[in-house]
Amino acid sequence: MDVTRWLVVLRHAKSDWSHDLPDHERPLAARGVRDAPRLGRWLTETGHVPDLVVCSTAVRTRETWQRVAGELPEPPSVEYDEDLYGGDVGDFLNAARRTPPEVTTLALVGHEPGVSDFTLHLAGHGEDTRQVQAKFPTGAAAVLAATGSWDALSAARLVAFFRPRDV
């Protein structure tokens, strides 16, 4: 019997452009600080709390995850992966395929266009993914279901899409 694996693909919350900082060092804006906890509460309410998180090394992704994790019943283990900063489909796929087999729910925290490209690579471009195709806004998350092992991940079904403005 195939085990269902849950993959949560998150885009960092709204970042602050008001300072002259390198892109990697940009923090969250006030809206991002406000929106990120909403995602944590939604993950808890929908039963998609990750066992493991792989997060980009950028300041805004790390701050997003800290604020999301603050709303979870128990924060999961977190790994930081510099390949997810500016990462493409291959980088996200590699991060997912390295996941230990005992992990049932994995979260990947990254940036556009990587998060939407990766989500659509796994779930396709059908009617069920039209919101992702239209826009994967800051602070949003796609929840995908896959069967089989992480190291063989090649396709998944989009089961939910969270946008902060919908809450």
Backbone as a chain_set.jsonl record, in Angstrom:
{"seq": "MDVTRWLVVLRHAKSDWSHDLPDHERPLAARGVRDAPRLGRWLTETGHVPDLVVCSTAVRTRETWQRVAGELPEPPSVEYDEDLYGGDVGDFLNAARRTPPEVTTLALVGHEPGVSDFTLHLAGHGEDTRQVQAKFPTGAAAVLAATGSWDALSAARLVAFFRPRDV", "coords": {"N": [[0.833, -1.174, 0.0], [0.573, 2.214, -0.864], [1.89, 5.003, 0.814], [0.465, 8.079, 1.726], [2.025, 11.089, 1.088], [2.55, 14.366, 2.228], [3.096, 17.482, 0.879], [4.026, 20.692, 1.493], [4.229, 23.683, -0.014], [5.624, 26.723, 0.386], [5.533, 30.234, -0.086], [7.575, 32.925, 0.869], [6.455, 35.463, 3.189], [5.272, 38.877, 2.679], [7.883, 41.054, 1.802], [10.196, 43.636, 2.908], [11.004, 46.467, 1.167], [12.077, 48.904, 1.744], [14.599, 49.55, 2.608], [18.027, 49.886, 1.659], [19.188, 47.179, 0.955], [20.984, 44.12, 0.244], [19.323, 41.671, -1.79], [19.092, 39.1, -0.583], [19.167, 39.718, 2.089], [16.865, 41.093, 2.789], [14.287, 41.887, 5.081], [11.07, 40.93, 6.53], [8.173, 42.823, 5.666], [5.794, 44.971, 7.369], [3.25, 43.967, 6.692], [3.906, 41.328, 6.006], [4.805, 40.363, 8.474], [2.393, 40.393, 9.811], [0.837, 38.618, 8.223], [2.112, 36.054, 8.111], [1.722, 34.466, 10.552], [-0.963, 33.754, 10.177], [-0.872, 31.784, 8.242], [0.388, 29.738, 9.681], [-1.618, 29.147, 11.564], [-3.603, 28.246, 9.809], [-2.357, 25.952, 8.698], [-2.307, 24.337, 10.977], [-5.084, 24.115, 11.554], [-5.976, 22.748, 9.274], [-4.661, 20.382, 9.418], [-2.112, 20.02, 8.325], [0.466, 20.2, 9.398], [3.903, 20.342, 9.2], [6.409, 17.722, 9.413], [8.998, 18.111, 8.903], [10.912, 20.88, 7.794], [12.274, 22.523, 5.035], [14.085, 25.267, 4.322], [14.722, 28.25, 2.519], [17.741, 30.203, 2.703], [17.466, 32.946, 2.856], [16.777, 36.04, 4.576], [14.054, 36.873, 4.715], [12.617, 34.489, 4.231], [13.386, 32.89, 6.361], [12.438, 34.452, 8.502], [9.715, 34.393, 7.881], [9.157, 31.632, 8.23], [9.72, 31.351, 11.0], [7.656, 32.85, 12.131], [5.399, 31.502, 11.18], [5.837, 28.991, 12.373], [5.535, 29.666, 15.04], [2.84, 29.475, 15.479], [2.186, 26.849, 15.434], [1.362, 23.628, 16.905], [3.577, 22.177, 17.765], [6.759, 23.035, 16.93], [8.377, 21.923, 13.959], [11.382, 20.125, 12.921], [13.93, 22.051, 11.315], [15.675, 22.69, 8.358], [18.137, 24.547, 6.632], [18.557, 25.601, 3.346], [20.592, 26.731, 0.935], [20.235, 26.455, -1.769], [17.544, 26.774, -2.258], [17.155, 29.46, -2.326], [16.444, 31.473, -4.826], [15.987, 29.197, -6.175], [15.219, 26.667, -8.636], [12.916, 24.427, -10.334], [14.328, 21.977, -10.309], [16.028, 22.303, -8.065], [14.166, 22.476, -5.953], [12.947, 19.984, -6.25], [15.131, 18.294, -5.743], [15.576, 18.916, -3.026], [13.193, 17.929, -1.901], [13.388, 15.206, -2.592], [15.491, 14.34, -1.014], [14.435, 13.932, 1.422], [13.975, 12.232, 4.494], [12.602, 8.894, 4.777], [10.786, 8.521, 6.917], [9.437, 10.886, 7.256], [6.314, 12.317, 6.935], [4.953, 14.664, 6.288], [6.204, 17.328, 4.556], [7.584, 20.57, 4.406], [8.494, 23.099, 2.15], [10.148, 26.111, 1.928], [10.278, 28.947, 0.063], [10.899, 31.035, -2.793], [9.469, 33.05, -5.443], [10.191, 32.656, -8.921], [10.251, 29.994, -8.283], [8.613, 28.544, -6.383], [6.01, 28.444, -7.516], [6.553, 27.348, -10.052], [7.581, 24.83, -9.326], [5.385, 23.703, -7.942], [3.494, 23.581, -10.051], [4.898, 21.931, -11.783], [4.761, 19.488, -10.464], [1.966, 19.147, -10.079], [0.7, 19.812, -12.453], [-1.017, 21.651, -15.113], [-3.789, 21.978, -14.936], [-7.361, 22.594, -14.435], [-7.633, 22.506, -11.662], [-5.368, 23.747, -10.721], [-5.493, 26.403, -11.324], [-5.503, 28.75, -9.719], [-2.888, 28.801, -8.73], [-1.542, 29.032, -11.135], [-2.395, 31.569, -11.893], [-1.434, 33.35, -9.884], [0.983, 33.117, -7.353], [0.921, 34.318, -4.503], [2.754, 36.397, -2.092], [3.283, 34.909, 1.082], [1.632, 32.764, 0.62], [0.565, 29.283, 0.321], [0.84, 26.062, -1.083], [-0.677, 22.927, -0.859], [0.163, 19.681, -1.453], [-0.565, 16.318, -2.403], [1.056, 13.245, -2.486], [1.979, 9.942, -3.509], [3.956, 7.082, -2.628], [7.569, 6.982, -2.317], [9.682, 9.632, -1.03], [12.093, 9.9, -2.425], [11.438, 9.17, -4.976], [9.729, 11.052, -5.913], [7.695, 12.545, -8.318], [5.31, 13.468, -9.237], [2.285, 15.012, -8.083], [-0.797, 15.766, -6.395], [-2.647, 18.714, -6.256], [-4.163, 19.778, -3.349], [-4.967, 21.806, -1.697], [-4.906, 25.384, -1.447], [-3.572, 28.109, 0.036], [-4.098, 31.517, 0.637], [-3.151, 34.543, 2.103], [-5.011, 36.673, 1.994], [-7.464, 35.455, 1.86], [-8.276, 34.787, 4.353]], "CA": [[0.0, 0.0, 0.0], [1.32, 3.462, -0.932], [1.658, 5.963, 1.883], [0.295, 9.441, 1.237], [2.986, 12.087, 1.549], [2.034, 15.713, 2.088], [4.122, 18.46, 0.566], [3.536, 22.058, 1.643], [5.153, 24.589, -0.691], [5.322, 28.058, 0.898], [6.28, 31.414, -0.515], [7.777, 33.839, 1.991], [5.492, 36.559, 3.341], [5.646, 40.151, 2.055], [9.168, 41.565, 2.277], [10.381, 45.08, 3.03], [11.883, 47.044, 0.144], [12.357, 50.288, 2.096], [16.022, 49.729, 2.937], [18.962, 49.545, 0.579], [19.852, 45.946, 1.389], [21.032, 43.064, -0.765], [18.082, 40.903, -1.842], [19.136, 37.995, 0.379], [19.081, 40.254, 3.455], [15.625, 41.831, 3.026], [13.405, 41.319, 6.107], [9.638, 41.027, 6.273], [7.461, 44.084, 5.844], [4.747, 44.871, 8.404], [2.198, 43.063, 6.207], [4.426, 39.969, 6.118], [4.793, 40.022, 9.895], [0.983, 40.152, 10.148], [0.264, 37.508, 7.46], [2.756, 34.749, 8.313], [1.047, 33.633, 11.558], [-2.225, 33.232, 9.622], [-0.53, 30.529, 7.57], [0.607, 28.739, 10.729], [-2.921, 28.734, 12.104], [-4.276, 27.474, 8.758], [-1.732, 24.623, 8.639], [-2.785, 23.601, 12.147], [-6.52, 23.834, 11.393], [-6.208, 21.8, 8.182], [-3.933, 19.138, 9.676], [-0.94, 19.917, 7.454], [1.658, 20.635, 10.12], [5.017, 19.531, 8.698], [7.355, 17.012, 10.282], [10.3, 18.667, 8.539], [10.881, 22.069, 6.953], [13.503, 22.919, 4.362], [13.838, 26.685, 4.128], [15.746, 29.085, 1.908], [18.566, 30.909, 3.683], [17.179, 34.381, 2.848], [16.212, 36.555, 5.826], [12.585, 36.909, 4.682], [12.062, 33.137, 4.348], [13.621, 32.446, 7.736], [11.484, 35.17, 9.354], [8.383, 33.843, 7.598], [8.989, 30.343, 8.884], [9.674, 31.548, 12.454], [6.32, 33.346, 12.496], [4.474, 30.393, 10.93], [6.091, 27.965, 13.393], [5.03, 30.146, 16.319], [1.417, 29.15, 15.572], [2.021, 25.395, 15.352], [1.343, 22.986, 18.224], [4.962, 21.833, 18.074], [7.562, 23.366, 15.753], [9.134, 20.799, 13.406], [12.796, 20.327, 12.603], [14.139, 22.943, 10.181], [16.971, 22.708, 7.687], [18.267, 25.69, 5.733], [19.154, 25.163, 2.088], [20.863, 27.905, 0.09], [19.765, 26.196, -3.141], [16.16, 27.225, -2.401], [17.192, 30.895, -2.598], [16.577, 31.537, -6.28], [15.922, 27.821, -6.662], [14.312, 26.295, -9.721], [12.218, 23.158, -10.127], [15.309, 20.954, -9.953], [16.488, 22.513, -6.688], [13.078, 22.096, -5.056], [12.787, 18.536, -6.368], [16.254, 17.683, -5.015], [15.324, 19.062, -1.587], [12.13, 16.988, -1.535], [13.848, 13.82, -2.749], [16.438, 14.028, 0.07], [13.673, 13.821, 2.672], [13.985, 10.889, 5.086], [11.344, 8.181, 4.538], [9.841, 8.595, 8.032], [8.716, 12.162, 7.196], [5.042, 12.218, 6.227], [4.62, 15.988, 5.777], [7.384, 18.153, 4.317], [7.35, 21.932, 3.933], [9.598, 23.779, 1.485], [9.89, 27.549, 2.005], [11.13, 29.571, -0.939], [10.651, 32.283, -3.502], [8.984, 33.003, -6.824], [9.156, 31.8, -9.501], [10.494, 28.6, -7.941], [7.522, 27.847, -5.703], [4.903, 28.141, -8.448], [7.046, 26.427, -11.08], [7.681, 23.504, -8.717], [4.025, 23.232, -7.7], [2.885, 23.228, -11.339], [5.643, 20.781, -12.32], [4.227, 18.284, -9.83], [0.504, 19.032, -10.146], [0.206, 20.063, -13.798], [-1.616, 22.94, -15.447], [-5.226, 21.776, -15.119], [-8.308, 23.507, -13.795], [-7.421, 22.506, -10.216], [-4.198, 24.564, -10.381], [-5.616, 27.721, -11.963], [-5.094, 29.812, -8.796], [-1.42, 28.813, -8.722], [-1.134, 29.56, -12.433], [-2.692, 33.002, -11.938], [-0.495, 34.061, -9.009], [1.361, 32.495, -6.089], [1.279, 35.548, -3.798], [3.563, 36.28, -0.884], [2.57, 34.337, 2.219], [0.735, 31.698, 0.179], [1.073, 27.919, 0.416], [0.152, 24.993, -1.804], [-0.567, 21.616, -0.218], [0.08, 18.637, -2.469], [-0.553, 14.939, -1.93], [1.798, 12.336, -3.364], [2.139, 8.597, -2.969], [5.283, 6.549, -2.877], [8.657, 7.495, -1.49], [10.173, 10.97, -1.372], [13.179, 9.85, -3.413], [10.866, 8.916, -6.305], [8.707, 12.075, -6.169], [7.677, 13.093, -9.684], [3.985, 14.046, -9.479], [1.462, 15.16, -6.888], [-2.11, 16.37, -6.642], [-2.912, 19.889, -5.438], [-5.363, 19.557, -2.539], [-5.372, 23.064, -1.055], [-4.077, 26.548, -1.745], [-3.836, 29.151, 1.023], [-3.667, 32.884, 0.367], [-3.477, 35.325, 3.305], [-6.179, 37.544, 1.818], [-8.677, 34.659, 1.959], [-8.568, 34.51, 5.766]], "C": [[0.889, 1.252, 0.0], [0.913, 4.39, 0.196], [1.469, 7.341, 1.254], [1.322, 10.332, 1.908], [2.36, 13.448, 1.297], [3.199, 16.658, 1.89], [3.487, 19.841, 0.631], [4.598, 22.974, 1.037], [4.74, 26.01, -0.314], [6.174, 29.11, 0.207], [6.405, 32.328, 0.7], [6.7, 34.918, 2.015], [6.089, 37.84, 2.757], [6.934, 40.709, 2.663], [9.236, 43.086, 2.189], [11.424, 45.559, 2.021], [12.372, 48.433, 0.527], [13.82, 50.563, 2.428], [16.881, 49.304, 1.757], [19.813, 48.35, 1.029], [19.988, 44.992, 0.211], [19.761, 42.214, -0.683], [18.019, 39.822, -0.77], [18.869, 38.475, 1.805], [17.785, 40.999, 3.752], [14.752, 41.139, 4.073], [11.944, 41.374, 5.66], [9.154, 42.457, 6.459], [6.407, 43.882, 6.935], [3.636, 43.925, 7.972], [2.65, 41.608, 6.305], [4.437, 39.471, 7.547], [3.373, 39.675, 10.33], [0.449, 38.876, 9.495], [0.839, 36.134, 7.803], [2.083, 33.901, 9.403], [-0.283, 33.06, 11.073], [-1.988, 31.887, 8.941], [-0.29, 29.423, 8.591], [-0.687, 28.233, 11.316], [-3.666, 27.876, 11.088], [-3.686, 26.068, 8.648], [-2.202, 23.751, 9.802], [-4.236, 23.18, 11.963], [-6.789, 22.78, 10.334], [-5.445, 20.485, 8.356], [-2.714, 18.936, 8.793], [0.319, 20.479, 8.115], [2.825, 19.746, 9.679], [5.814, 18.84, 9.805], [8.756, 17.595, 10.102], [10.078, 19.86, 7.63], [12.25, 22.259, 6.345], [13.253, 24.332, 3.857], [15.021, 27.34, 3.426], [16.515, 29.815, 3.009], [18.295, 32.408, 3.737], [16.514, 34.807, 4.155], [14.692, 36.475, 5.809], [11.961, 35.523, 4.764], [12.242, 32.617, 5.765], [12.648, 33.134, 8.697], [10.057, 34.674, 9.135], [8.198, 32.544, 8.358], [8.918, 30.489, 10.397], [8.276, 31.972, 12.897], [5.238, 32.292, 12.236], [4.606, 29.373, 12.059], [5.563, 28.369, 14.76], [3.552, 29.832, 16.541], [1.147, 27.648, 15.528], [2.034, 24.773, 16.746], [2.744, 22.597, 18.694], [5.803, 22.12, 16.834], [8.378, 22.158, 15.272], [10.619, 21.129, 13.27], [12.903, 21.187, 11.359], [15.563, 22.788, 9.666], [16.985, 23.903, 6.757], [19.08, 25.268, 4.524], [19.346, 26.364, 1.173], [20.423, 27.698, -1.351], [18.311, 26.629, -3.339], [16.067, 28.734, -2.568], [17.458, 31.034, -4.097], [16.452, 30.17, -6.929], [14.9, 27.615, -7.76], [13.665, 24.951, -9.396], [13.188, 22.071, -9.675], [15.798, 21.08, -8.522], [15.423, 22.111, -5.673], [12.87, 20.579, -5.072], [13.907, 17.814, -5.615], [16.042, 17.767, -3.51], [14.259, 18.07, -1.127], [12.621, 15.545, -1.587], [14.871, 13.393, -1.702], [15.732, 13.776, 1.399], [13.715, 12.389, 3.202], [12.619, 10.215, 4.945], [10.335, 8.273, 5.678], [9.047, 9.902, 8.058], [7.452, 11.976, 6.352], [4.66, 13.549, 5.585], [5.874, 16.846, 5.746], [6.936, 19.537, 3.882], [8.633, 22.468, 3.308], [9.248, 25.258, 1.444], [10.848, 28.251, 1.058], [10.546, 30.828, -1.539], [10.013, 32.007, -4.863], [10.161, 33.261, -7.756], [9.283, 30.322, -9.124], [9.319, 27.881, -7.32], [6.376, 27.517, -6.656], [5.348, 27.17, -9.532], [7.095, 24.995, -10.549], [6.293, 22.905, -8.483], [3.373, 22.771, -8.997], [3.604, 22.064, -12.011], [5.067, 19.48, -11.758], [2.745, 18.068, -10.115], [-0.084, 19.283, -11.535], [-0.469, 21.413, -13.936], [-3.111, 22.824, -15.707], [-6.059, 22.812, -14.395], [-8.057, 23.606, -12.292], [-6.233, 23.374, -9.793], [-4.307, 25.989, -10.923], [-5.239, 28.866, -11.027], [-3.573, 29.928, -8.737], [-0.905, 29.393, -10.03], [-1.319, 31.076, -12.493], [-1.689, 33.799, -11.11], [-0.279, 33.254, -7.74], [1.846, 33.651, -5.218], [2.184, 35.302, -2.592], [2.689, 35.757, 0.251], [1.617, 33.215, 1.875], [1.399, 30.331, 0.351], [0.193, 26.978, -0.388], [0.377, 23.707, -1.03], [-0.809, 20.576, -1.301], [0.136, 17.267, -1.816], [0.173, 14.085, -2.965], [1.827, 10.964, -2.707], [3.52, 8.094, -3.344], [6.316, 7.215, -1.992], [9.088, 8.879, -1.957], [11.228, 10.904, -2.471], [12.698, 9.558, -4.828], [9.819, 9.973, -6.682], [8.812, 12.631, -7.588], [6.345, 13.742, -10.023], [3.234, 14.1, -8.154], [0.159, 15.836, -7.288], [-2.284, 17.558, -5.703], [-4.221, 19.677, -4.685], [-5.842, 20.816, -1.84], [-4.39, 24.165, -1.444], [-4.505, 27.664, -0.796], [-3.282, 30.482, 0.522], [-4.049, 33.722, 1.582], [-4.745, 36.162, 3.162], [-7.499, 36.791, 1.951], [-9.11, 34.405, 3.399], [-9.047, 35.78, 6.442]], "O": [[1.844, 1.338, 0.772], [-0.273, 4.54, 0.493], [2.22, 7.728, 0.359], [1.47, 10.332, 3.13], [1.714, 13.66, 0.27], [4.171, 16.633, 2.645], [2.528, 20.127, -0.086], [5.729, 23.031, 1.52], [3.641, 26.451, -0.65], [7.361, 28.91, -0.051], [5.456, 32.485, 1.468], [6.109, 35.244, 0.985], [7.263, 37.878, 2.388], [7.059, 40.821, 3.883], [8.446, 43.727, 1.496], [12.57, 45.11, 2.027], [13.023, 49.091, -0.285], [14.221, 51.724, 2.516], [16.485, 48.455, 0.958], [20.971, 48.49, 1.422], [19.19, 45.049, -0.724], [19.19, 42.063, 0.397], [16.987, 39.655, -0.12], [18.391, 37.704, 2.637], [17.614, 41.494, 4.866], [14.499, 39.939, 3.969], [11.635, 41.81, 4.551], [9.663, 43.199, 7.3], [6.16, 42.757, 7.369], [3.128, 43.158, 8.79], [1.849, 40.741, 6.653], [4.122, 38.312, 7.815], [3.174, 38.761, 11.13], [-0.303, 38.129, 10.121], [0.108, 35.144, 7.784], [1.889, 32.705, 9.189], [-0.686, 31.985, 11.518], [-2.803, 30.971, 9.05], [-0.722, 28.289, 8.387], [-0.846, 27.034, 11.544], [-4.294, 26.885, 11.459], [-4.43, 25.096, 8.52], [-2.465, 22.562, 9.623], [-4.582, 22.021, 12.19], [-7.727, 21.995, 10.47], [-5.571, 19.579, 7.531], [-2.321, 17.799, 8.535], [1.129, 21.146, 7.471], [2.738, 18.522, 9.778], [5.882, 19.298, 10.945], [9.58, 17.577, 11.016], [9.172, 19.858, 6.797], [13.266, 22.17, 7.034], [12.337, 24.572, 3.071], [16.177, 27.023, 3.708], [16.0, 30.019, 4.109], [18.853, 33.089, 4.598], [15.778, 34.032, 4.767], [14.093, 36.048, 6.796], [10.869, 35.384, 5.316], [11.345, 31.973, 6.309], [12.098, 32.496, 9.594], [9.284, 34.548, 10.085], [7.198, 32.366, 9.054], [8.115, 29.802, 11.029], [7.775, 31.505, 13.919], [4.269, 32.201, 12.99], [3.606, 28.942, 12.633], [5.183, 27.51, 15.556], [3.065, 29.913, 17.669], [-0.008, 27.226, 15.578], [2.642, 25.319, 17.666], [3.052, 22.68, 19.882], [5.583, 21.508, 15.789], [8.993, 21.457, 16.076], [11.043, 22.265, 13.479], [12.079, 21.081, 10.451], [16.523, 22.76, 10.436], [15.964, 24.24, 6.158], [20.144, 24.661, 4.65], [18.374, 26.947, 0.692], [20.253, 28.671, -2.086], [17.884, 26.832, -4.476], [15.003, 29.246, -2.918], [18.557, 30.749, -4.574], [16.777, 30.006, -8.105], [13.868, 28.282, -7.816], [13.853, 24.41, -8.306], [12.885, 21.323, -8.746], [15.968, 20.073, -7.834], [15.728, 21.483, -4.659], [12.644, 19.967, -4.028], [13.652, 16.828, -4.925], [16.3, 16.801, -2.793], [14.407, 17.441, -0.079], [12.296, 14.75, -0.706], [15.095, 12.196, -1.519], [16.379, 13.442, 2.392], [13.514, 11.44, 2.444], [11.59, 10.89, 4.989], [9.137, 8.119, 5.44], [8.078, 10.014, 8.81], [7.517, 11.534, 5.205], [4.115, 13.578, 4.482], [6.522, 17.063, 6.769], [6.013, 19.669, 3.079], [9.72, 22.313, 3.864], [8.17, 25.626, 0.977], [12.067, 28.171, 1.215], [9.809, 31.576, -0.896], [10.021, 30.88, -5.357], [11.056, 34.027, -7.4], [8.505, 29.493, -9.596], [9.038, 26.736, -7.673], [5.83, 26.415, -6.603], [4.599, 26.263, -9.894], [6.697, 24.058, -11.241], [6.056, 21.737, -8.791], [2.768, 21.7, -9.045], [2.979, 21.29, -12.735], [4.906, 18.498, -12.482], [2.315, 16.941, -10.362], [-1.258, 18.992, -11.764], [-0.492, 22.214, -13.001], [-3.644, 23.492, -16.593], [-5.541, 23.771, -13.823], [-8.246, 24.671, -11.704], [-6.109, 23.704, -8.614], [-3.308, 26.707, -10.972], [-4.702, 29.871, -11.493], [-3.034, 31.034, -8.698], [0.058, 30.16, -10.035], [-0.496, 31.783, -13.076], [-1.155, 34.806, -11.575], [-1.23, 32.769, -7.127], [3.042, 33.943, -5.188], [2.357, 34.172, -2.136], [1.516, 36.111, 0.367], [0.867, 32.754, 2.736], [2.616, 30.227, 0.505], [-1.034, 27.082, -0.376], [1.494, 23.427, -0.593], [-1.839, 20.583, -1.975], [0.803, 17.079, -0.799], [-0.073, 14.196, -4.166], [1.711, 10.848, -1.487], [4.165, 8.612, -4.255], [5.98, 7.921, -1.04], [8.89, 9.254, -3.113], [11.254, 11.76, -3.355], [13.468, 9.684, -5.781], [9.1, 9.803, -7.667], [9.862, 13.119, -8.007], [6.255, 14.49, -10.997], [3.513, 13.335, -7.231], [0.038, 16.4, -8.375], [-2.092, 17.43, -4.494], [-5.262, 19.428, -5.293], [-7.0, 20.893, -1.431], [-3.218, 23.915, -1.728], [-5.653, 28.107, -0.82], [-2.149, 30.561, 0.047], [-5.182, 33.619, 2.053], [-5.477, 36.335, 4.136], [-8.546, 37.412, 2.137], [-10.192, 33.867, 3.637], [-9.347, 35.769, 7.636]]}, "num_chains": 1, "name": "protein.A"}
